[in-house]
Amino acid sequence: MSDHNRSPHIRHYHRHLSISYAMSLRQRLYSFVLVPLMILVVAFLAIFVSTGFHYNIIPATGVSLVVQAIFATFIRLLIAYILALLISIPLALLITRNDTIERLLLPVFDIIQSIPVLAFFPIIILVFIHSNFLSGAAIFILFLSMIWNIVFSLVGGLRTIPGDIKAGAQVFHITGWSYFTKVLIPGVMPYIITGSLLAWAQGWNIVIVAEVLHTYIPGGTSNQDLFGIGSTLVNASAQGDQQLFMLAIICMVIWIGLLNFFVWQKLLTYAEKFKFD
């Protein structure tokens, strides 16, 4: 039987097992437009961040200063999240490859995940300071704080894919990249988004520490801090600028609320389409 003749039966088999694929216009927009666009944006931002980001791009005060600070922080969080997601997927697949690997790696990663990420921060800064890339230190510590939320969520998701789905993929010779994109990724989509939401929240929790670098650098000064909402909050508090401090808090809460409503809530609703019945 040719692939052309076989494909309708595959689609019928998948519908029978209640797997939903991105077929609507909105879902295709998510899959084929937003994802490549995000990759391009992140690539641009990675180049932009590598140039420094130690100060505000346009000298400003008040609201404009806070808006620039939030944007700078968001860029670091976004880059760290993309890196964490890209590494988490193959890592979770490796852990669940077979029982022996899982018994070996899962306890090791669980121990690593239990170690506070800030314990690594002074060493990370010393490594990155030699290359004069302090933004890299902040991104890397954010990456470490995010990755395990996604990894363990994906491990749990991979375990929930029913055996008959995997057996059906073997029957219809769905292997390799097709198996990855048509079975694994749709099967764990709810767990990817849930883990990503937890990872993003963890990144916000640690962003202040990640941007205020001078406390970890021997003989460091505030000039070595990275421009962002975290360092803006700390410096405003240290200088007694309560107006700027409160403005930064309010703007950060508004920004987090907007992201939650327009991005994460939409993605959580989207993920419901991929749950097994």
Secondary structure, 3 states (H helix, E strand, C coil): CCHHHHHHHHHHHHHHCCCCCCCCHHHHHHHHHHHHHHHHHHHHHHHHHHCCCCCCCCCCCHHHHHHHHHHHHHHHHHHHHHHHHHHHHHHHHHHCCCHHHHHHHHHHHHHHHHCCHHHCHHHHHHHHHCCCCHHHHHHHHHHHHHHHHHHHHHHHHHHHCCHHHHHHHHHCCCCHHHHHHHHHHHHHHHHHHHHHHHHHHHHHHHHHHHHCCHHHCCCCCHHHCCCCHHHHHHHHHHCCCHHHHHHHHHHHHHHHHHHHHHHHHHHHHHHHHHCCC
